[in-house]
């Protein structure tokens, strides 16, 4: 398995899990149970999307397309997305 992406928050991680699943890519979100200890742990790098090696490239492409999509008028995000790992 490869860690391919660090979501900004749990909501983005869950959204991407669903998107990847709808495309037939099985993914796992690591660190989701650590969110409650955020005051005791580093603020960055807790969450990560993991996929099988054979599906890593396809999953990265889908996430890149998701991040490149333009929001609908009035739906602009207040902050940036997570980090795509190479």
C-alpha positions in Angstrom: 0.0 0.0 0.0 1.0 3.6 -0.6 0.1 6.8 1.2 -0.9 9.0 -1.7 -2.6 12.0 -0.1 -2.9 13.9 3.1 -6.5 15.3 3.4 -6.9 18.7 5.1 -9.4 17.3 7.5 -11.6 14.3 8.2 -14.4 15.6 6.1 -12.2 15.8 3.0 -10.8 12.4 3.7 -14.2 10.8 3.9 -15.3 12.6 0.7 -12.3 11.3 -1.2 -12.8 7.7 0.2 -16.3 7.8 -1.3 -15.1 9.3 -4.6 -12.4 6.6 -5.0 -14.9 3.9 -4.0 -17.3 5.1 -6.7 -14.5 4.6 -9.2 -13.7 1.1 -8.0 -10.6 2.0 -6.0 -10.4 0.7 -2.5 -8.8 3.2 -0.1 -8.1 3.4 3.6 -8.0 6.5 5.7 -5.2 6.4 8.3 -5.1 8.5 11.4 -8.9 9.2 11.5 -9.0 8.0 15.1 -6.2 10.3 16.1 -8.2 13.5 15.4 -9.5 13.5 18.9 -6.0 13.9 20.3 -5.1 16.8 18.1 -4.0 19.0 21.1 -1.4 16.4 22.0 -0.2 15.5 18.5 1.3 17.5 15.6 -1.3 19.4 13.6 -0.1 18.2 10.2 0.2 14.8 8.7 -2.2 12.9 10.9 -4.6 11.8 8.1 -3.5 9.9 5.0 -5.2 8.1 2.2 -3.7 4.7 1.5 -4.3 2.6 -1.7 -2.9 -0.6 -3.1 0.3 0.0 -5.2 -1.5 -1.1 -8.4 -4.2 1.6 -8.0 -2.0 4.4 -6.7 -1.5 6.2 -10.1 -5.2 6.1 -10.9 -6.1 7.3 -7.4 -3.6 10.2 -7.6 -5.0 11.2 -11.0 -8.6 11.3 -9.7 -7.6 13.3 -6.7 -5.7 15.8 -8.9 -8.8 16.2 -11.0 -10.8 16.7 -7.9 -8.4 19.4 -6.7 -8.4 21.1 -10.1 -12.2 21.3 -10.4 -13.6 24.7 -10.3 -16.3 25.3 -7.6 -19.7 26.5 -8.5 -20.3 30.2 -8.1 -20.9 30.9 -4.3 -19.3 27.5 -3.3 -15.7 28.7 -3.2 -13.7 27.0 -0.4 -12.4 29.1 2.5 -9.1 27.2 2.5 -6.9 25.0 0.4 -7.1 21.2 -0.1 -4.7 18.7 1.4 -1.4 17.6 0.0 -0.9 15.2 -2.9 2.1 13.0 -2.2 4.3 11.8 -5.0 
